Amino acid sequence: MTIDASLATRPLPARTFWRRALRHRSFVLGATLSLLVLGSALLSLVWTPWSPYEIDIASKLRPPSAAHWLGTDSFGRDIVSLLLAGARSTIMVGIIAVSIGLTFGVCLGLIASAKRGWTEEIIMRFADFSFAFPAVLSAIMLAAVAGPGMVTSIVAIGIFQIPTLTRLARGSANAIWAREFVLAARAAGKGRFRITIEHVLPNILSILIVQVTIQFALAILAEAALSYLGLGTQPPQPSWGRMLNDAQTLLFQSPMLAVYPGVAIAIAVLGLNLLGDGLRDLLDPRLARER
């Protein structure tokens, strides 16, 4: 999923942007849910009700109580603590993986747009080739070489992000290169690299910001899937995907063990998607003029 390249435009003044943002329901709800997940991850750095690594077999599968607000799992670990620590793992993997995809994808896309010719053709064929390796397949190949783990999932998800962001950056940059102010800059003797940094990149930032929220949501889903399959985050490090994996054999005995991490993943993905939709509307100059 990518967004329309017509978003490339001069950014709105900050005061105007925030005034419209606070009236946009999708943006407000998405930002609230995203901040909830981010706040949970930050909170887990300094506090959890119980240690997410502490095993207490005598307390396994306890129902919700004053001591354990959502109960305990099959190893006696506190569910709330696992959810908080799992948010930290998910956010960290997502941020690093999306950063990898954003860095390489945008650089390759801008180079392809600026150079054109064989350079553009080679880069875009590389992007097309990369589409044949989704995150799960990349993780399987990396796990066969280096073993499963968080680093494996980060690299696999990062590789998965690159072609989408490459194509988006190149398409958006091509639209900017045809604009009058870029033609004027070329006529003034500016080189392609300088034009890319001073004119092209600033005018596609709004597109990239919106797309990053979408890619972040996809990264969270991919991380959960890889951890569920045993290719991502490894025990004893908590992860929402690992929690789903541990709960699959107890669905009839304690179905809520699968519901809690599933709801956490849904909230994170829904929040980022709503945030992306809100940003798309707020940064679209056509909608800005209509409101």
C-alpha positions as semicolon CSV with decimal commas, in nm:
position;residue;x (nm);y (nm);z (nm)
1;M;0,000;0,000;0,000
2;T;0,137;0,340;-0,104
3;I;-0,003;0,688;-0,110
4;D;-0,073;0,935;-0,387
5;A;0,228;1,131;-0,510
6;S;0,009;1,442;-0,534
7;L;0,081;1,505;-0,165
8;A;0,420;1,655;-0,258
9;T;0,382;2,017;-0,165
10;R;0,501;2,292;0,064
11;P;0,417;2,201;0,426
12;L;0,135;2,373;0,609
13;P;0,215;2,631;0,878
14;A;0,242;2,458;1,216
15;R;-0,046;2,650;1,374
16;T;-0,279;2,578;1,082
17;F;-0,178;2,212;1,076
18;W;-0,244;2,149;1,446
19;R;-0,573;2,342;1,439
20;R;-0,699;2,118;1,159
21;A;-0,541;1,806;1,315
22;L;-0,730;1,843;1,642
23;R;-1,057;1,851;1,446
24;H;-0,970;1,542;1,241
25;R;-1,123;1,235;1,407
26;S;-0,904;0,979;1,232
27;F;-0,586;1,164;1,322
28;V;-0,687;1,217;1,687
29;L;-0,794;0,855;1,737
30;G;-0,490;0,718;1,555
31;A;-0,252;0,942;1,748
32;T;-0,417;0,843;2,078
33;L;-0,385;0,470;2,009
34;S;-0,028;0,507;1,880
35;L;0,074;0,710;2,185
36;L;-0,087;0,446;2,407
37;V;0,132;0,176;2,254
38;L;0,441;0,397;2,262
39;G;0,370;0,497;2,621
40;S;0,338;0,130;2,719
41;A;0,677;0,056;2,563
42;L;0,841;0,350;2,742
43;L;0,673;0,259;3,072
44;S;0,814;-0,094;3,052
45;L;1,165;0,052;3,057
46;V;1,118;0,176;3,413
47;W;0,827;-0,023;3,558
48;T;0,620;-0,338;3,517
49;P;0,389;-0,487;3,783
50;W;0,602;-0,802;3,790
51;S;0,920;-0,911;3,620
52;P;0,828;-1,036;3,269
53;Y;1,112;-1,289;3,300
54;E;1,009;-1,435;3,637
55;I;0,868;-1,789;3,614
56;D;0,636;-1,909;3,891
57;I;0,487;-2,247;3,799
58;A;0,283;-2,252;4,120
59;S;0,093;-1,944;3,995
60;K;0,036;-2,057;3,635
61;L;-0,292;-1,982;3,457
62;R;-0,427;-1,770;3,741
63;P;-0,742;-1,567;3,659
64;P;-0,740;-1,186;3,682
65;S;-0,696;-1,063;4,038
66;A;-0,567;-0,769;4,238
67;A;-0,216;-0,915;4,220
68;H;-0,228;-1,006;3,850
69;W;-0,468;-0,770;3,671
70;L;-0,503;-0,990;3,359
71;G;-0,395;-1,317;3,517
72;T;-0,086;-1,527;3,444
73;D;0,030;-1,748;3,160
74;S;0,132;-2,114;3,155
75;F;0,466;-2,026;3,317
76;G;0,315;-1,811;3,590
77;R;0,431;-1,485;3,432
78;D;0,216;-1,175;3,472
79;I;0,022;-1,097;3,153
80;V;0,029;-0,719;3,198
81;S;0,405;-0,725;3,241
82;L;0,443;-0,939;2,928
83;L;0,224;-0,702;2,726
84;L;0,421;-0,397;2,836
85;A;0,758;-0,560;2,767
86;G;0,624;-0,701;2,439
87;A;0,531;-0,349;2,328
88;R;0,893;-0,248;2,385
89;S;1,022;-0,531;2,165
90;T;0,768;-0,463;1,893
91;I;0,834;-0,086;1,885
92;M;1,211;-0,137;1,879
93;V;1,199;-0,387;1,594
94;G;0,957;-0,166;1,400
95;I;1,159;0,153;1,441
96;I;1,491;-0,004;1,340
97;A;1,343;-0,202;1,050
98;V;1,151;0,094;0,909
99;S;1,460;0,313;0,950
100;I;1,659;0,063;0,742
101;G;1,393;0,058;0,473
102;L;1,353;0,436;0,478
103;T;1,725;0,509;0,456
104;F;1,806;0,271;0,173
105;G;1,471;0,304;-0,004
106;V;1,466;0,683;-0,017
107;C;1,833;0,707;-0,117
108;L;1,787;0,457;-0,401
109;G;1,463;0,621;-0,515
110;L;1,617;0,970;-0,522
111;I;1,925;0,843;-0,708
112;A;1,705;0,668;-0,965
113;S;1,500;0,983;-1,017
114;A;1,802;1,213;-1,043
115;K;2,020;0,996;-1,267
116;R;1,758;0,833;-1,492
117;G;1,879;0,609;-1,775
118;W;2,053;0,283;-1,687
119;T;2,096;0,384;-1,324
120;E;1,721;0,418;-1,281
121;E;1,657;0,094;-1,469
122;I;1,900;-0,107;-1,255
123;I;1,764;0,032;-0,927
124;M;1,402;-0,029;-1,021
125;R;1,472;-0,383;-1,140
126;F;1,647;-0,443;-0,808
127;A;1,334;-0,317;-0,632
128;D;1,116;-0,549;-0,841
129;F;1,345;-0,841;-0,758
130;S;1,326;-0,759;-0,386
131;F;0,948;-0,790;-0,396
132;A;0,998;-1,164;-0,446
133;F;1,137;-1,190;-0,091
134;P;0,871;-1,110;0,167
135;A;0,971;-1,073;0,532
136;V;0,887;-1,432;0,624
137;L;1,088;-1,581;0,337
138;S;1,384;-1,351;0,409
139;A;1,370;-1,445;0,778
140;I;1,371;-1,818;0,694
141;M;1,679;-1,777;0,477
142;L;1,857;-1,560;0,736
143;A;1,764;-1,798;1,018
144;A;1,918;-2,084;0,823
145;V;2,247;-1,892;0,812
146;A;2,261;-1,690;1,134
147;G;1,986;-1,848;1,342
148;P;1,652;-1,698;1,454
149;G;1,640;-1,390;1,671
150;M;1,548;-1,025;1,693
151;V;1,832;-0,919;1,460
152;T;1,708;-1,167;1,200
153;S;1,357;-1,022;1,212
154;I;1,489;-0,664;1,195
155;V;1,700;-0,735;0,886
156;A;1,424;-0,935;0,717
157;I;1,158;-0,668;0,777
158;G;1,402;-0,392;0,678
159;I;1,473;-0,564;0,345
160;F;1,098;-0,604;0,293
161;Q;1,050;-0,227;0,338
162;I;1,314;-0,113;0,087
163;P;1,142;-0,176;-0,250
164;T;0,815;-0,009;-0,150
165;L;0,989;0,305;-0,029
166;T;1,223;0,304;-0,331
167;R;0,932;0,304;-0,574
168;L;0,745;0,568;-0,375
169;A;1,047;0,801;-0,349
170;R;1,130;0,764;-0,716
171;G;0,772;0,825;-0,834
172;S;0,724;1,125;-0,606
173;A;1,064;1,270;-0,700
174;N;0,988;1,233;-1,072
175;A;0,680;1,451;-1,022
176;I;0,892;1,719;-0,851
177;W;1,161;1,714;-1,121
178;A;0,896;1,825;-1,373
179;R;0,795;2,131;-1,167
180;E;0,883;2,483;-1,278
181;F;1,095;2,574;-0,975
182;V;1,319;2,270;-1,038
183;L;1,356;2,366;-1,404
184;A;1,451;2,716;-1,289
185;A;1,710;2,572;-1,050
186;R;1,861;2,368;-1,333
187;A;1,869;2,674;-1,555
188;A;2,053;2,858;-1,276
189;G;2,329;2,596;-1,295
190;K;2,254;2,389;-0,986
191;G;2,366;2,025;-1,004
192;R;2,135;1,730;-0,970
193;F;2,262;1,640;-0,623
194;R;2,205;1,992;-0,492
195;I;1,859;2,010;-0,649
196;T;1,771;1,673;-0,493
197;I;1,873;1,789;-0,144
198;E;1,740;2,145;-0,161
199;H;1,423;2,105;-0,367
200;V;1,317;1,745;-0,428
201;L;1,359;1,587;-0,085
202;P;1,184;1,866;0,114
203;N;0,884;1,848;-0,123
204;I;0,833;1,472;-0,083
205;L;0,878;1,461;0,296
206;S;0,502;1,475;0,356
207;I;0,453;1,167;0,138
208;L;0,731;0,982;0,315
209;I;0,598;1,069;0,660
210;V;0,256;0,929;0,579
211;Q;0,401;0,617;0,419
212;V;0,626;0,553;0,720
213;T;0,320;0,518;0,943
214;I;0,179;0,257;0,705
215;Q;0,511;0,073;0,684
216;F;0,539;0,081;1,064
217;A;0,203;-0,095;1,092
218;L;0,319;-0,359;0,842
219;A;0,643;-0,400;1,038
220;I;0,447;-0,469;1,359
221;L;0,243;-0,736;1,183
222;A;0,555;-0,888;1,031
223;E;0,736;-0,892;1,367
224;A;0,440;-1,063;1,533
225;A;0,422;-1,320;1,253
226;L;0,795;-1,396;1,267
227;S;0,791;-1,427;1,647
228;Y;0,486;-1,653;1,626
229;L;0,672;-1,878;1,382
230;G;0,978;-1,884;1,608
231;L;1,196;-1,686;1,367
232;G;1,186;-1,352;1,547
233;T;1,222;-1,253;1,912
234;Q;1,339;-1,551;2,116
235;P;1,260;-1,648;2,477
236;P;1,290;-1,520;2,742
237;Q;1,244;-1,181;2,571
238;P;0,869;-1,107;2,567
239;S;0,695;-1,045;2,236
240;W;0,332;-1,026;2,132
241;G;0,396;-1,286;1,864
242;R;0,566;-1,516;2,117
243;M;0,266;-1,476;2,348
244;L;0,037;-1,593;2,066
245;N;0,267;-1,888;2,003
246;D;0,264;-1,987;2,369
247;A;-0,116;-1,954;2,387
248;Q;-0,200;-2,170;2,085
249;T;-0,194;-2,496;2,285
250;L;-0,420;-2,348;2,554
251;L;-0,697;-2,200;2,340
252;F;-0,970;-2,414;2,497
253;Q;-0,829;-2,404;2,849
254;S;-0,746;-2,032;2,864
255;P;-0,849;-1,850;2,542
256;M;-0,780;-1,506;2,688
257;L;-0,406;-1,575;2,665
258;A;-0,441;-1,536;2,288
259;V;-0,694;-1,253;2,305
260;Y;-0,472;-1,012;2,499
261;P;-0,173;-1,001;2,260
262;G;-0,409;-1,016;1,962
263;V;-0,591;-0,706;2,086
264;A;-0,257;-0,532;2,151
265;I;-0,144;-0,599;1,792
266;A;-0,480;-0,483;1,657
267;I;-0,465;-0,159;1,858
268;A;-0,112;-0,083;1,738
269;V;-0,190;-0,151;1,372
270;L;-0,526;0,028;1,381
271;G;-0,371;0,331;1,549
272;L;-0,094;0,362;1,291
273;N;-0,331;0,314;0,998
274;L;-0,572;0,577;1,132
275;L;-0,278;0,809;1,198
276;G;-0,156;0,757;0,842
277;D;-0,503;0,826;0,699
278;G;-0,528;1,141;0,909
279;L;-0,186;1,266;0,803
280;R;-0,268;1,198;0,439
281;D;-0,580;1,413;0,464
282;L;-0,406;1,687;0,660
283;L;-0,105;1,708;0,429
284;D;-0,303;1,690;0,104
285;P;-0,311;2,047;-0,035
286;R;-0,640;1,987;-0,216
287;L;-0,816;1,889;0,107
288;A;-0,644;2,174;0,291
289;R;-0,803;2,421;0,052
290;E;-1,146;2,258;0,084
291;R;-1,153;2,279;0,467
